Amino acid sequence: MGIERRLNNRVSQMLDINFLIMDKMTPNMLNAQDLLNFRAGLLVDFSSTGLSMKTWDIIDRWMPFLKSGDLTIGIQFQFAFEARPIYAITKVMWVKKIPPQKKEYLFGLKFTDISSTDLIKVRKYVIGNNKKSKK
């Protein structure tokens, strides 16, 4: 298998992440409880354009809709040195079921809506981490 080449530098960082499934395209696909229920996951790595998230708190029947883009994911995570969490709306770019756990998934998420303030925080963290790794 060849070397993976990415356009953006990624930072491996395990952080708790909360997320909401959002119904973008098909009204009434999700019930009110699904729409209002925060779910838990683990941020695995991130760049200035998106992140990878591992979760076990997902319903299998949503997978085709997440993969097709009919559902989006609203995320919230917080760096230890920041007073306020980072919020973003993301698009699912890919999903992998993690063996041997049958109920865990790894998501590749791309930021589609993130405030300029939160994006600057993410970029600063990525740049700072790259400087540390080059020393």
N, C-alpha and C positions, 0 to 999 in steps of 0.2 A: 504494500500500500504506500502511496506517495506521501510526501510531506504536505500537510495542510497549509494552505496559504490564505490568509485573510487580509482584507483591505484595511481593517482597523485593528489596532492592538487590543488584546483582551487581557483582563485582570482576573485571575482566579481568586475568588473571595466567597466564602461561605457565610451568607447572611440570611436571617429569617426574612421571608417575603409574604405579604398578604396580597390576595388578588380577588377580583370579582369577574365573573363571566358576564359579558355584555352582549345583548342581542342587537346587532347592527342592522341586519337585513330583513329578518323574518319576524314580524310582530307576533307576539304570543308563543314563540318557540319555547321560551322559558317561563315558568310560573313566578309569581312575586317572591316566593321564598328563595328560589334559585338566584334571582336578580339581586336580592338584598343580602345574601349570605356571603360574608367574607370567608375565604378559604385560605389554607396555609400551604406554604411550600418553602423551598430553600433555594436562594439565589446561588448558582454554581460559579458563573463567571459573567463578565459584562464588558462592553466596549462603549464607545460614544454613540453607537447606533442601535444597540440592543443588548440582550442578555440571554443566558440559559437558566432555566428554572426547573428544578425537580419537584414533583408533587405526587402525593398519594391521595389527595383530596379532590378528586375529579370523578365525574360520572361518565362511564364508557360510551353511553349513547350520544354524548356531545362530540366525540372525536371526529366524525365526518364533517360536522358543522364548523368545528375549530379549524380543521385542515382546509376547508373550502373558503374560509374567510367570512362566513355568515355570522360567526361569533367572534368577538374580540375579547381581550383580557385587559382589565384595568389593574395596575400593580401599585404597590406601596412598599418601599423598603427604606432603611435608614442606615447611614454610615455612623459609626460610633462617635465621631468627632462633630457631627452635625446636630443641631437642636431640632430641626424639622425634617420629617420624612421626605423622600422623593416620590413624586406621583407621576404616572405616565399611562397612556393608552397604548396598547401594543397589538401587533398583528402576529399571528402564528405563522412562522416560516417553515417549521418542521416539528414533528413529534416522533419520539421513539419510546416504545415500551421497554422498560428496563428489566431484563431477566436477571436472576430467576424470580424476582418479585413480580408477580402477575398484576399488581395494582399500582405500580409506580410508573410515572412517565417523566421523560425529559423533554422540555419544550425549548425551541429556539424562538425567541420573541424579538421583533423589530419595533422600535419606538415609532409610533405614528403621530402621537400628540404628547408633547412634554414641554413644560414651560422653559423659557430661555434660562431662568435662574437655576432650575434643576439640571438642565443639560450642561450648564457651565460647571456645576458641582461634580457631575459625572466625568466630564472631560478633564478637570483638574486632577481628580483622583487617578485617572488613567495615565495622564502625563507624569504625575508624581511617582507613580508606581514604576513606570518605564525608566525613569531616571535612576531609581534605586536599583533596578535589576541590571542596569548597564555598568554600575560601579564594581 
